[in-house]
Amino acid sequence: MRHKALLPALGAAVLLAGACSGNANSDTNAKKSTCIHVVDETSGRTGSACLPLAPDSARVDLAAPHFTHPTPITNPTHPTSQVTQTIYGGQESGKPFRTEVTLLPGTKTITWGGRTIHAVTSQYVAFSGGRIHEVADDWYAQADDGSVWYLGEDVFNYDNGVVADTEGTWQAGRDKAPGAMIMPAHPRKGDVYRTENLPGVVFEQVTVRAVGQGVEGPYGRIQGAITVHELHMDGSTEDKIFAPGYGEFSTGSASGDLEAVSLAVPTDARRAPVPAGLGALTTAVRTAHADPTPATVRAVRGAWDAYRASDAVPALLERQMTRDLDAWQKAPRDRAAALRVEQNTTDLRLRYESVKTVDRERLGMWARQLGIDAGAGDEGSVAGDVTGLELVRQRLTGTDTAKSAVITADLKKARDAADRKDTAEAGRLAGQLARDIAALKG
């Protein structure tokens, strides 16, 4: 998958003169085409140049996959059904960038090539500067040979808290779209496959550059990683790393745009009580979030310094927390900086608490943020806060039905208030939601 969040800074478009060779498969047994044209992803304009495609002889995704037991996805470098939640961090276009990728309950039924396939759903939620930026539900299934197939995504791109477009949405079996291999069973250097294969709408060609690599993970070195090189529909390229226990591990670089693993569970989980220092940090952050003054934010800094001196903290999360606290201390009333610091704090708790427990904490966080943004009359942020609540609520489907039904009803009212740009009503509902969420946790 390649989400739009990192598109603007990922390499210049390749505009090649003359003809090029390659396949434009609209299904695994489709006819050959001599050219897939470069498409400008900003304007949507199709150019005359062709993408520099690999020959069919290098491709490993041309045989039709069979899906007998598609939802246990155990492929080491794309273990989708084994990783409950992964947090990514970094920066994009000069702004702090953070992503939550969560395995959702249930399955998605997809019909492709006359076959009914049950796929797992992975919820991708990206935040730019702490605010909602992109949401996608991605669907995956593992074929009988161990390869993992990408069967589509529902994409929602946000601008100022509301959906701006759904560009990038596709589903195998619709509009002649095929499923696409996203990870071979046993990747080898030189393997080529297409992780999206609907030219003009979505397209990616991947070449495996290296296998059997070691990379630095959140809590130590990881062996068995691979590096792939992606060619995109606009002609741009990027390298990605996939690692056992994580799947997609990093894109970009620390000096430019970056989306990399901060931590994942259960891979990085530890069976131990929440450390006292992390508990103190959580309390300090919530106090300052509700009452941001130079003194309360300084207290957060003190709690953070004490905690990171007492416990192992992933390098990327440490860097992000320090960056966001620096911004918050410079401007204690900076609502986005305060939100990012609380998001980082919930991420740190994943090391010790279940995803369900941390997501309940995130519900409370978004309810508090809704009240803060409503009090500021910020209509766009209010709309985004309600989306944050809805997304976390989706992840908690099926838990504590009686109490969560009350939250669902209040969320519908909050969505209506946000859509009507009634920040006063949204603020009132924020208080009610906070009380309902507290009862859910109790």
Protein Blocks (a to p, Z undefined) as FASTA:
>chain_A
ZZfklmmmnopadddehjdeddddfbfkbccdfbdcdddfknopacfbdcddddfklpck
lbccddfblmlccbfklcfklpmbdcdeddeehiacdddddddehjddddeehiacdddd
ddddddeehiafbdcdddddddfkopacdebdcddddeehiafbfghiacehiahiacdd
fbdfbdcehiacdfbdcehiaccddddfbghiacddfkbccehiacdddddfkopacddd
ddehklpabgcjfklccdddfbdcfklgccddddfklmmmmmmmmmmmmmccfklmmmmm
mmmmmmmmmpccdfklmmmmmmmmmmmmmmmmlmklmmmmmmmmmmmmmmmmcfklmmmm
mmmmmmmmmmmmmmnopaklmmmmmmmmmmmmmmmgoiakllmmmmmmmmmmmmmmmmno
paklmmmmmmmmmmmmmmmmZZ
